[in-house]
Amino acid sequence: MKSFSLILKSLVLSLLLVGSALSSSAFATEKVNINTADAATLDRVLVNIGPAKAEAIVAHRQANGAFRSAEQLVLVKGIGLKTVEKNRDRIVIGAGAAADKSASAQR
């Protein structure tokens, strides 16, 4: 009877662990537009991007214009290709506010 109880407890624990792994992977699909997001959002959504790197992304974007690809994040000090690859499914590239203004000024 003890072995049955041990097996049952192990099974329940395994199911709980699988359930928590599945629910945490659901959060991994949150996406962020690196051309419009503020530093707090970048910090929250992107892996291995803390407040300082998030601020650096925003500063780089303001100084150099919108990012045209996720790979351009490596131009920001402290961000390498590994970080970009870890976040590839979270990064959205869209026109930034500056790009939107210049496009409407050309019309």
N, C-alpha and C positions, 0 to 999 in steps of 0.2 A: 504494500500500500504506500510506503514511503517513496518508492521509485516512481509510482504513478503520479504522486503529488509533485515530485521533482520535475518530471517530464511535462506535466501540465503547466507548472510555473515557468519553465523554460520556454514553452510554446507561447504563452501569453506575453512574456518579455520580448521574444523575437517579433511577434506581431506588433507590439508597441514600437519597437525600434524601426521596423520597416515603415510603419505609418508615419513616424516623425521624419524619416528620411524623405518620404514622398511629399509630405507637406512642406518641408524646407526647400525642395527642388521647385515647388510651385512659385516661390518667391524669387527664384533665380531668373524668372522670365520678365521681371520688371525692366522696362527700357527707359533710356534717357537720351534726349536730343542734346548732344554736346555743344550745339551752336546756340541754344536758347536757355538751357538750364542754369540756375544759379548755383553757387558753390555748395550750398547746403544739400541740394538735390544730388549733385555729382558725388558728394561725400557719402550720402546715404545709399545710392544705388550701385556705384562702381566698387569693385573689389580692389583692395590694396590702394585705394585713393582716400586719403584722409583730408582733413580741413585745409592743410597747407597746399597739398597738390591740387585740390579742387579750386582753391583761390588762384593758383598758378595757371590752371586751365582757363579760367575766366579772364585773367589778366592777359594771357597770350592771345586769346580770342579777340579781346578789345584792341590790342596793339596791332594784330596782324590780320584781322578779319576772320571770317567763318572757316571752319575746318572743311576740307573737301573730301576727306576720307578719315577713317578711324586711325589709320597708320600715322597720320600727321600729329597725333597726340605725342609721338616720340620726340617731337620738337620742343615739348614742354619739359623743362629741367626736372629730373627725377622720375620720369615715366619712360619705361623701356618697352620693347616689343612683347616681352612676356606678360606685362600688365595689360597691354592692348589685347593680346590673345585671350587672356582670362576674361576679358570684358566684352569680347566681340559680339556675343548674343545680347548684350545689354545696351550697346551703343547704337543710336540712330543718328544719321546725318541728315540734317535739314538746313534750309537757309536760315541764317542768323538774322537778327534785326537789322544789322548794317547792310547785309546783302538784300534784304527786302526793300530798304529805303533806296538803295542805288538802282535797283531794278525798276521801281516806280518812278524814279527821277529821269530814267532814260526814255520813258514812254511819252 
